[in-house]
């Protein structure tokens, strides 16, 4: 398998979910659904693993009057059963998300659909078996590909961190990072690698959502607070 990666489509901020999100938002709900054999991990160091996404989303939205809801247990998520396909295109993902989305996202209540799938992403007929996750640019859709996450490392604890970090990375893209709908407050856009950050200690650095993800999460193994966003990205969102 080639190095792990994060899939990024062309940057189209003018058509983005971001514009509607930050113009008129009172609440955000993560609508999480999983396929059979692709259940999200829910425990990390005797705590709930989803605290990682929750705490980092709280940091990202600090200072804004936005409530958010994140499911933390499987019984709070939608079970998709066995879908019966091994690969998923953008169209497949959008069709799955359409049946799950509760909100129009034009009103103040917003919903971000997160799909955990037992298969691989396919683009232009090519199976990309190294893509951990993606956000379909300009949409409120995130997908994570469980076989790729499980191949990242033999350690359950590390895989849990990889999964939560990947999800945080893709939520960052969905909310306009980096320079993907959210205006830069400093020159930290890694244009060569798409909508990513030049700060290697930020979850939005290009390889921290892919090939370098296992190394990136290593310092967080011992527990404690897990702060994933760099100051540059936090400032961009907070001042937008």
Buried (B, 14 or more C-beta within 10 A) or exposed (E): EEEBBBBBBEBEBEEBBBBBBBEEBEBBBBBBBBBEEBBBBBEBEEEBBBBBBBBBBEBBBEEEEBEBEBBBEEEEBBEBEEBEEEBBBBEBBBEBBEEBBEBEBEEEBBBBBBBBBBBBBBBEEEBBBBBBBBBBBBBBBBBBBBBBBBBBBEEEBBBBBBBBBBBBBBBBBBBBBBBBBBEBBEEBBBEEBBBBBBBEBBBBBBBBBBBBBBEBBEEBEEEEEBBBBBEBBBBBBBEB
